[in-house]
Amino acid sequence: MNILELTQCASFSSRAYGDFQEVGYAPARKYENRLTSTTFFWLERDDKHYIVFRGSQQPRDFLVDALAVPVRCLGNWVHGGFALSHFSIRKKLKKILTVIERTDKPLIFTGHSLGAAQSELAFLYCQKKFPKLFERSSLCVYGKPRCFLKPSRERFPEGKVMSCVSGSDVVTRLPRFLFTVGSNNQEMFYLANDGSNLLNADPEFVKKDFDLSDAVSDHSMTVYLQRLKEIS
């Protein structure tokens, strides 16, 4: 995934906190479960489809984030709150993926924070239930928390997942215990605190680069989008 596509997905993930209005395009189709407040958008563009999940915005979203009890979901042990949120929109997601599968366009799942976690579970659902569509699908996320129970493993094929991490973003390191990233062969685009931008940065560098004073501010989707625009 090149920097322009990474920036485009960041722009969509940022807009998911509001409503999509783009010159030359119809508004994105919005889907929401009012009980869990889980929300995502479906965008069809000339060359591909996007499914964009909204991050934490309402009080119920933060309750979902806090429900870090492992449950079985799609053959994996995952964060219970994220699984609950995923189940609440799965029927709607299934209908949309069925339509997209009939086209020949690629599909990108994207989102920020809780939206990133939901994108990852939707990507897993696509892998399990829509294997032909999965072949032309990818995942691009920002500030993604840990979704899967340890130990880590190669859950998705190499080159399918891009996780963008902003310097000291503490959410990418949470939940601190028991859980891990979705796939240990995922690519990471790291926006370092010194202003450098690194693909698959050395874990020791990432550990030393963490600054507690920026732990919350670095999680802002505004920060992610601004940094990516500066280099795109």
Protein Blocks (a to p, Z undefined) as FASTA:
>chain_A
ZZklmmmmmmmmmmmmmccddehiacddddddfklopacdddddfkbccddddddfbfkl
mmmmmmmcccdeehiacdfklmmmmmmmmmmmmmmmmmmmmpmcdcddddehjlmmmmmm
mmmmmmmmmmmlmmmgccddehiacfbdcddddfbcghkaccddehjlmklmccfbhpac
fblkbccddddfkopacehiafklmmmmpcfklmmmmmpmklmmmmmmmmZZ
